[in-house]
């Protein structure tokens, strides 16, 4: 029975015992780790898309997304502390509810990581092109710096190349990061700490310069698209923006995966998780307030006078007009654009430079997470084991890295950042939903097992996390919702054609690879002393 194929938790834990990581992290280190991992692409890039969906009401969107993330984080931490090995939610699910659902989670994580890397690549492209134009006056034609606009004709996607053909800068950065991963270049803790400091300094400067010039009139109307968007729309309104902004928080798993190295994890992990999420939420609210108050954040309307979704044909057509060229919602580099608009051009350019420096490291960590999931699934026999091949010189999983890089580059070339973030969120929300369920299942199936961290009020928190994930998923745009079942259906076909027959667990081969000499090296973690395999910075 496929639901009976469970990867033995005792064997996985035996491997973790061999690694025996020292418990050195306290609550302050964990909180700083979380802040560094969370603050990134979402706030730099998605502010404009959130404003188009919710207007000034996007401030509530940050709060809603942060709450759902907090509930999911507490569930994630219990499993991370029990199963502190590679594979993230895929490994947890395999150990608790079996192979089929683990395959579905792993398949969804592929969607999450790869598409998120594409989204960050597009975000980097927007800041790069804005900085290039502001400093040198040069710019690529829009046909070569933006992908087409995609619309759904029934269930058939349709591309409109009027407003862009292919995003060349996004392709270049995606392939450059792929090359670095193949060669084996990883971030040092010192370099990454510098990049975190640059990001935080840039956002602090933004807040300091925009708050004094706030015009309270820019906050009215506060919710022009309501809570759930105008009738007949999907993924709009304050809740629709929250579903998109979820992308800005998901780096919290850097905290949960460090549970094994945490002193007194039962006390310090929730402090680190809730503390970092609270700090980032407040930070995001100040940034949003500064952007809204400085130049306004009202959504643009389509030619028919109705609200339009970011990335749609009507949105692109409206933003192409001179009357809306300076609107926040139409900018590809929202925060730098705001500073230039209030005559802080030099600081705006510096913020654009900070984004250009920091975002490639985010792409690297997301693509590493993607390749690590692929790698673990291939070693379990669920994907062709050739994908787990290690380069004889660089000692990296070069085959799966290059495959991932090609798909990331294709996504970055042809899709706008908002659509990519929504698609990535659909996979993330499914994975977090499964983690929330797995925590409850394991509490029933194996109540006596040692848990270094126990989710408080688990029968309240875990259902709230699961319901929150479903709620946000249902408020994504329809095409983003559709991607998950289509992608999942494709995954099921692949599983029954290949993985079901080749699975090591299904064939009775119970071996754990975490200490294998052929395993690709983990990148040096974001903060000194923290072990964060597959950690993301959104």
C-alpha positions as CSV (number, residue, x, y, z in Angstrom):
1,X,0.0,0.0,0.0
2,X,1.4,3.4,-1.0
3,X,0.1,5.0,2.2
4,X,2.0,2.4,4.2
5,X,5.4,3.4,2.6
6,X,6.9,5.4,5.5
7,X,10.5,6.2,5.7
8,X,11.4,5.0,9.2
9,X,11.7,7.9,11.6
10,X,14.1,6.0,13.9
11,X,16.6,5.5,11.1
12,X,16.4,9.2,10.2
13,X,16.9,10.2,13.8
14,X,19.8,7.8,14.2
15,X,21.5,9.7,11.3
16,X,20.8,13.0,13.0
17,X,22.4,11.7,16.2
18,X,25.6,10.9,14.3
19,X,25.7,14.6,13.3
20,X,25.3,15.7,16.9
21,X,25.3,19.5,16.4
22,X,26.3,21.6,19.4
23,X,23.5,23.6,21.0
24,X,24.9,27.2,21.0
25,X,22.2,29.5,19.7
26,X,20.2,31.7,22.1
27,X,17.0,33.7,21.5
28,X,18.8,36.8,20.2
29,X,20.9,34.9,17.6
30,X,17.7,33.1,16.5
31,X,15.8,36.3,16.1
32,X,18.6,37.9,14.1
33,X,18.8,34.8,12.0
34,X,15.1,35.1,11.2
35,X,15.2,38.8,10.4
36,X,18.1,38.3,8.0
37,X,16.4,35.5,6.3
38,X,12.9,37.0,6.0
39,X,13.7,40.6,4.9
40,X,14.4,40.4,1.2
41,X,12.7,40.1,-2.1
42,X,9.1,40.4,-1.0
43,X,9.4,43.9,0.5
44,X,11.7,45.2,-2.2
45,X,9.7,43.8,-5.2
46,X,6.1,43.0,-4.3
47,X,5.1,46.3,-2.7
48,X,3.8,47.6,-6.0
49,X,1.8,44.5,-6.8
50,X,0.3,44.5,-3.3
51,X,-0.7,48.1,-3.7
52,X,-2.4,47.4,-7.0
53,X,-4.4,44.7,-5.3
54,X,-5.2,46.4,-2.0
55,X,-4.2,50.1,-2.2
56,X,-3.2,51.4,1.3
57,X,-5.1,48.4,2.7
58,X,-1.9,46.4,2.0
59,X,-0.8,47.3,5.5
60,X,-3.5,44.8,6.8
61,X,-2.3,42.3,4.2
62,X,1.2,42.2,5.9
63,X,-0.5,41.5,9.2
64,X,-2.7,38.7,7.9
65,X,0.2,37.0,6.1
66,X,2.5,37.3,9.1
67,X,-0.1,35.7,11.4
68,X,-0.6,32.6,9.1
69,X,3.2,32.4,8.8
70,X,3.6,32.5,12.6
71,X,1.1,29.6,13.1
72,X,2.8,27.5,10.3
73,X,6.3,28.3,11.8
74,X,5.4,26.9,15.1
75,X,4.3,23.6,13.5
76,X,7.3,23.6,11.2
77,X,9.6,23.9,14.3
78,X,8.3,20.9,16.1
79,X,9.1,18.6,13.1
80,X,12.4,20.4,12.4
81,X,13.5,19.7,15.9
82,X,12.5,16.1,15.7
83,X,13.8,15.4,12.2
84,X,16.8,17.8,11.8
85,X,18.0,16.5,8.4
86,X,17.9,17.5,4.8
87,X,14.7,17.6,2.7
88,X,12.6,20.1,4.7
89,X,8.8,19.3,4.6
90,X,9.4,16.5,2.2
91,X,11.4,14.5,4.7
92,X,9.0,15.3,7.5
93,X,6.0,14.1,5.5
94,X,7.8,10.9,4.4
95,X,8.5,10.0,8.0
96,X,4.9,10.7,9.2
97,X,2.2,10.2,6.6
98,X,4.0,8.2,3.9
99,X,5.5,8.2,0.4
100,X,2.6,9.4,-1.8
101,X,1.9,12.5,0.2
102,X,5.7,13.1,0.7
103,X,6.0,12.9,-3.1
104,X,3.3,15.5,-3.5
105,X,4.9,17.8,-0.9
106,X,8.3,17.4,-2.6
107,X,6.8,18.1,-6.0
108,X,5.1,21.2,-4.5
109,X,8.4,22.3,-3.0
110,X,10.0,22.1,-6.4
111,X,7.3,24.5,-7.6
112,X,8.0,26.8,-4.6
113,X,11.7,27.0,-4.8
114,X,12.2,27.1,-8.6
115,X,9.4,29.6,-9.3
116,X,10.5,31.7,-6.3
117,X,14.0,31.9,-7.8
118,X,12.5,33.0,-11.1
119,X,10.5,35.7,-9.2
120,X,13.6,37.0,-7.5
121,X,15.4,37.1,-10.8
122,X,12.7,39.2,-12.3
123,X,12.7,41.5,-9.3
124,X,16.5,41.9,-9.6
125,X,16.0,42.7,-13.3
126,X,13.6,45.6,-12.4
127,X,16.1,47.1,-10.0
128,X,19.0,46.6,-12.3
129,X,17.2,48.3,-15.2
130,X,16.1,51.2,-13.0
131,X,19.6,51.8,-11.7
132,X,21.1,51.5,-15.1
133,X,18.7,54.1,-16.5
134,X,19.0,56.5,-13.5
135,X,22.8,56.4,-13.4
136,X,23.8,56.1,-17.1
137,X,20.6,57.0,-19.0
138,X,20.9,53.7,-20.9
139,X,18.1,51.2,-21.0
140,X,17.1,48.1,-22.9
141,X,14.0,48.1,-25.1
142,X,11.0,46.9,-23.1
143,X,10.7,44.0,-25.5
144,X,14.0,42.7,-24.1
145,X,13.6,43.6,-20.4
146,X,10.1,42.3,-19.7
147,X,8.2,39.1,-20.5
148,X,4.8,38.9,-22.2
149,X,1.5,39.5,-20.4
150,X,-0.3,36.2,-19.8
151,X,-4.1,35.8,-19.7
152,X,-6.3,32.7,-19.3
153,X,-8.7,32.0,-22.3
154,X,-10.8,29.4,-20.5
155,X,-8.1,26.9,-19.3
156,X,-5.7,27.9,-22.1
157,X,-3.0,30.4,-21.3
158,X,-2.5,33.2,-23.9
159,X,0.6,35.4,-24.3
160,X,0.4,39.0,-25.3
161,X,3.8,40.2,-26.5
162,X,2.7,43.9,-26.9
163,X,4.3,45.0,-23.7
164,X,7.4,42.7,-23.6
165,X,8.9,39.7,-25.3
166,X,11.7,38.3,-23.1
167,X,13.5,39.4,-19.9
168,X,17.2,39.3,-20.8
169,X,18.6,40.6,-17.5
170,X,16.6,38.0,-15.6
171,X,17.9,35.2,-17.7
172,X,21.5,36.4,-17.2
173,X,21.3,36.6,-13.4
174,X,19.5,33.2,-13.2
175,X,22.2,31.4,-15.4
176,X,25.0,33.2,-13.5
177,X,23.8,31.9,-10.2
178,X,23.4,28.5,-11.7
179,X,27.0,28.6,-12.8
180,X,28.1,29.5,-9.3
181,X,26.2,26.6,-7.8
182,X,27.7,24.2,-10.3
183,X,31.2,25.4,-9.5
184,X,30.5,25.1,-5.8
185,X,30.7,28.8,-4.8
186,X,28.8,29.3,-1.5
187,X,28.2,32.3,0.7
188,X,30.4,32.8,3.7
189,X,28.7,33.8,7.0
190,X,30.6,37.1,6.9
191,X,29.6,38.0,3.4
192,X,26.0,37.1,4.0
193,X,26.0,39.1,7.3
194,X,27.2,42.1,5.2
195,X,24.4,41.6,2.7
196,X,21.8,41.4,5.5
197,X,23.2,44.6,7.0
198,X,22.9,46.3,3.5
199,X,19.3,45.2,3.2
200,X,18.3,46.4,6.6
201,X,20.2,49.7,6.2
202,X,18.5,50.4,2.9
203,X,15.1,49.8,4.3
204,X,15.9,51.9,7.4
205,X,17.0,54.8,5.2
206,X,13.8,54.4,3.2
207,X,11.6,54.6,6.4
208,X,13.6,57.6,7.8
209,X,13.3,59.6,4.6
210,X,9.6,58.8,3.8
211,X,7.9,59.0,7.1
212,X,8.5,62.8,7.6
213,X,6.8,63.6,4.2
214,X,3.7,61.4,4.7
215,X,0.5,62.9,3.4
216,X,-2.4,61.4,5.3
217,X,-4.7,62.1,2.4
218,X,-2.8,59.4,0.4
219,X,-4.4,56.8,2.8
220,X,-7.9,57.5,1.5
221,X,-9.7,55.5,0.3
222,X,-7.9,52.9,2.5
223,X,-9.4,49.8,0.8
224,X,-10.4,50.7,-2.7
225,X,-10.8,47.1,-3.7
226,X,-12.3,45.9,-0.5
227,X,-11.3,42.8,1.5
228,X,-11.8,40.3,-1.3
229,X,-11.7,42.4,-4.5
230,X,-14.5,43.7,-6.8
231,X,-17.1,41.1,-7.9
232,X,-15.8,38.9,-10.8
233,X,-12.1,39.3,-9.8
234,X,-9.8,36.7,-8.2
235,X,-6.8,37.4,-6.0
236,X,-7.6,41.0,-5.4
237,X,-8.4,43.1,-2.3
238,X,-6.7,43.1,1.1
239,X,-6.8,39.3,1.5
240,X,-5.7,38.7,-2.1
241,X,-2.7,40.9,-1.4
242,X,-2.0,39.0,1.8
243,X,-1.9,35.8,-0.3
244,X,0.8,37.4,-2.5
245,X,2.7,39.1,0.3
246,X,3.0,35.6,2.0
247,X,6.1,35.4,-0.3
248,X,7.8,38.1,1.8
249,X,7.8,36.0,5.0
250,X,8.8,32.4,4.1
251,X,12.4,32.8,5.1
252,X,11.4,31.9,8.7
253,X,12.3,28.3,8.1
254,X,15.9,29.4,8.7
255,X,14.9,29.6,12.3
256,X,13.0,26.4,12.5
257,X,15.8,24.3,10.9
258,X,18.2,25.7,13.5
259,X,16.2,24.1,16.3
260,X,18.8,21.3,16.7
261,X,21.5,23.8,17.5
262,X,19.4,25.9,19.9
263,X,19.9,26.1,23.7
264,X,16.6,25.3,25.4
265,X,14.7,25.0,22.1
266,X,11.3,24.8,23.8
267,X,11.7,28.4,25.0
268,X,14.1,29.9,22.4
269,X,12.6,28.7,19.2
270,X,9.2,30.3,19.6
271,X,11.0,33.5,20.8
272,X,13.1,33.5,17.7
273,X,10.2,32.7,15.4
274,X,7.6,35.1,16.8
275,X,10.3,37.7,17.5
276,X,11.7,37.7,14.0
277,X,8.2,37.6,12.4
278,X,7.0,40.5,14.7
279,X,10.1,42.6,13.9
280,X,9.7,42.0,10.2
281,X,6.0,42.7,10.2
282,X,6.5,46.1,12.0
283,X,9.4,46.9,9.6
284,X,7.1,46.0,6.6
285,X,4.3,48.2,8.0
286,X,6.7,51.2,8.3
287,X,8.0,50.7,4.8
288,X,4.4,50.3,3.4
289,X,3.3,53.4,5.4
290,X,6.2,55.4,4.0
291,X,5.6,54.4,0.4
292,X,1.9,55.0,0.7
293,X,2.2,58.3,2.5
294,X,5.0,59.7,0.3
295,X,3.5,59.3,-3.2
296,X,0.2,57.3,-2.7
297,X,-0.6,53.7,-3.6
298,X,-4.0,53.8,-5.2
299,X,-4.6,51.0,-7.8
300,X,-4.8,52.0,-11.4
301,X,-8.0,51.2,-13.3
302,X,-8.3,49.5,-16.7
303,X,-9.6,51.2,-19.9
304,X,-13.1,50.2,-18.8
305,X,-12.7,52.0,-15.4
306,X,-12.6,48.7,-13.5
307,X,-9.9,47.4,-11.2
308,X,-7.3,45.3,-13.0
309,X,-4.9,42.6,-11.7
310,X,-1.2,43.4,-11.7
311,X,0.5,41.8,-14.6
312,X,-2.7,41.7,-16.7
313,X,-3.1,43.3,-20.2
314,X,-5.3,46.0,-18.8
315,X,-2.8,46.8,-16.1
316,X,0.1,47.0,-18.6
317,X,-1.9,49.2,-21.0
318,X,-2.8,51.6,-18.3
319,X,0.7,51.8,-16.9
320,X,2.1,52.5,-20.4
321,X,0.2,55.8,-20.5
322,X,2.0,59.0,-19.5
323,X,-0.6,59.8,-16.8
324,X,0.3,56.7,-14.8
325,X,4.0,56.3,-15.6
326,X,5.0,57.7,-12.2
327,X,2.5,55.7,-10.1
328,X,3.9,53.4,-7.4
329,X,1.9,50.4,-8.6
330,X,3.4,50.7,-12.1
331,X,7.1,50.6,-10.9
332,X,9.4,47.6,-11.3
333,X,11.6,49.0,-8.4
334,X,8.9,50.4,-6.1
335,X,11.1,51.6,-3.1
336,X,13.8,53.2,-5.2
337,X,11.1,54.8,-7.3
338,X,9.5,56.4,-4.2
339,X,12.8,57.9,-3.0
340,X,13.5,59.4,-6.5
341,X,9.9,60.8,-6.6
342,X,10.5,62.7,-3.3
343,X,13.8,64.1,-4.6
344,X,16.2,61.7,-2.8
345,X,17.6,60.5,-6.1
346,X,21.1,59.5,-4.8
347,X,19.6,57.6,-1.9
348,X,17.1,55.9,-4.3
349,X,20.0,54.9,-6.5
350,X,21.8,53.5,-3.5
351,X,18.8,51.5,-2.5
352,X,18.6,50.1,-6.0
353,X,22.3,49.2,-5.8
354,X,21.6,47.5,-2.4
355,X,18.9,45.4,-4.1
356,X,21.2,44.5,-6.9
357,X,23.8,43.4,-4.5
358,X,21.6,41.5,-2.1
359,X,19.0,39.7,-4.3
360,X,21.5,37.4,-6.2
361,X,22.3,35.8,-2.8
362,X,18.6,35.2,-2.4
363,X,18.4,33.5,-5.8
364,X,21.3,31.3,-4.8
365,X,19.7,30.1,-1.6
366,X,16.4,29.4,-3.3
367,X,18.1,27.4,-6.1
368,X,20.1,25.6,-3.6
369,X,17.0,24.6,-1.7
370,X,15.4,23.4,-5.0
371,X,18.4,21.3,-5.9
372,X,18.6,19.8,-2.4
373,X,15.0,18.7,-2.6
374,X,15.6,17.2,-6.1
375,X,18.8,15.5,-4.8
376,X,17.1,13.9,-1.7
377,X,14.1,12.7,-3.8
378,X,16.5,11.2,-6.4
379,X,18.5,9.4,-3.7
380,X,15.2,8.0,-2.4
381,X,14.6,6.5,-5.9
382,X,11.5,8.7,-6.6
383,X,13.3,10.5,-9.4
384,X,16.1,9.1,-11.7
385,X,19.2,8.7,-9.6
386,X,21.2,10.2,-12.4
387,X,19.9,13.5,-11.1
388,X,21.9,12.9,-7.9
389,X,25.2,12.6,-9.8
390,X,28.1,14.5,-8.2
391,X,30.5,16.4,-10.4
392,X,34.0,14.7,-10.1
393,X,35.8,18.0,-9.7
394,X,33.4,20.4,-8.1
395,X,31.7,17.9,-5.9
396,X,28.2,19.4,-6.5
397,X,25.0,17.9,-7.9
398,X,25.7,19.5,-11.3
399,X,23.0,17.7,-13.4
400,X,20.1,18.7,-11.2
401,X,21.6,22.2,-10.7
402,X,21.8,22.8,-14.5
403,X,18.3,21.4,-15.1
404,X,16.9,23.7,-12.3
405,X,18.8,26.7,-13.7
406,X,17.3,26.2,-17.2
407,X,13.8,26.1,-15.8
408,X,14.4,29.1,-13.5
409,X,15.7,31.1,-16.4
410,X,12.7,30.2,-18.6
411,X,10.3,31.2,-15.9
412,X,12.1,34.5,-15.3
413,X,12.2,35.3,-19.0
414,X,8.6,34.8,-19.7
415,X,6.5,35.7,-16.6
416,X,6.0,38.9,-14.5
417,X,7.2,38.9,-10.9
418,X,3.6,39.1,-9.4
419,X,2.5,36.0,-11.2
420,X,5.6,34.1,-10.3
421,X,5.2,35.0,-6.6
422,X,1.6,33.8,-6.6
423,X,2.5,30.5,-8.3
424,X,5.3,30.0,-5.8
425,X,3.0,30.7,-2.9
426,X,0.6,28.0,-4.1
427,X,3.3,25.4,-3.7
428,X,4.5,26.9,-0.4
429,X,1.0,27.0,1.1
430,X,0.4,23.3,0.2
431,X,3.7,22.3,1.8
432,X,2.9,24.3,5.0
433,X,-0.6,22.8,5.1
434,X,0.9,19.3,5.0
435,X,3.4,20.2,7.8
436,X,0.5,21.4,10.0
437,X,-1.4,18.1,9.4
438,X,1.8,16.0,9.9
439,X,2.3,17.6,13.4
440,X,-1.2,16.4,14.5
441,X,-0.8,13.0,12.9
442,X,2.5,12.4,14.7
443,X,1.1,13.6,18.0
444,X,-1.5,10.8,17.7
445,X,0.7,8.1,16.2
446,X,3.8,8.6,18.3
447,X,2.8,10.7,21.3
448,X,5.6,9.5,23.5
449,X,8.5,10.4,21.1
450,X,10.9,13.1,22.4
451,X,10.2,16.5,21.0
452,X,13.0,19.1,21.6
453,X,10.4,21.7,20.7
454,X,6.6,21.2,21.2
455,X,4.1,23.4,19.4
456,X,2.2,25.2,22.1
457,X,-1.6,24.7,22.0
458,X,-1.0,22.3,19.1
459,X,-4.7,21.4,18.7
460,X,-5.4,25.1,18.2
461,X,-2.3,26.3,16.4
462,X,-2.0,23.5,13.8
463,X,-5.6,23.6,12.6
464,X,-5.3,27.4,12.5
465,X,-2.2,27.1,10.4
466,X,-3.9,24.6,8.0
467,X,-7.0,26.7,7.7
468,X,-5.0,29.8,7.2
469,X,-3.0,28.2,4.4
470,X,-6.2,27.0,2.7
471,X,-7.8,30.5,3.1
472,X,-4.8,32.3,1.5
473,X,-4.6,29.7,-1.3
474,X,-8.3,30.3,-2.1
475,X,-7.6,34.0,-2.4
476,X,-4.7,33.6,-4.9
477,X,-5.6,34.5,-8.5
478,X,-7.4,31.7,-10.3
479,X,-4.6,31.0,-12.6
480,X,-2.2,30.6,-9.7
481,X,-4.7,28.3,-7.9
482,X,-5.0,26.2,-11.1
483,X,-1.2,25.7,-11.4
484,X,-1.1,23.6,-8.2
485,X,-3.6,20.9,-9.2
486,X,-2.2,20.8,-12.8
487,X,1.3,20.6,-11.5
488,X,0.2,18.0,-8.9
489,X,-1.5,15.9,-11.5
490,X,1.6,15.9,-13.6
491,X,3.5,14.8,-10.5
492,X,1.2,12.0,-9.8
493,X,1.5,10.7,-13.4
494,X,5.3,10.8,-13.0
495,X,5.2,9.1,-9.6
496,X,3.1,6.1,-10.8
497,X,5.1,5.8,-14.0
498,X,8.5,5.9,-12.3
499,X,8.7,6.7,-8.6
500,X,6.2,4.0,-7.4
501,X,8.3,1.3,-9.1
502,X,11.7,2.6,-8.3
503,X,11.2,3.9,-4.7
504,X,13.8,2.5,-2.3
505,X,11.3,2.2,0.5
506,X,8.9,0.4,-1.8
507,X,11.7,-2.0,-2.8
508,X,12.6,-2.6,0.8
509,X,15.9,-0.6,0.7
510,X,16.0,1.4,3.9
511,X,19.1,3.4,3.9
512,X,19.8,6.9,5.1
513,X,22.2,9.1,3.1
514,X,22.7,12.2,5.2
515,X,26.3,11.3,6.1
516,X,27.2,10.0,2.7
517,X,30.5,11.3,1.3
518,X,28.9,12.0,-2.0
519,X,26.4,14.5,-0.5
520,X,26.8,18.0,-1.9
521,X,28.1,20.4,0.7
522,X,25.7,22.6,2.5
523,X,26.2,26.4,2.0
524,X,27.6,28.2,5.0
525,X,24.6,29.4,6.9
526,X,23.3,33.0,7.1
527,X,24.5,33.7,10.6
528,X,27.6,32.3,12.3
529,X,26.8,29.0,14.0
530,X,23.4,28.4,12.4
531,X,22.7,25.3,10.3
532,X,20.0,26.1,7.8
533,X,19.9,23.6,4.9
534,X,17.7,24.8,2.1
535,X,16.9,28.0,4.0
536,X,15.2,30.7,1.9
537,X,15.3,34.4,1.9
538,X,12.1,35.8,0.5
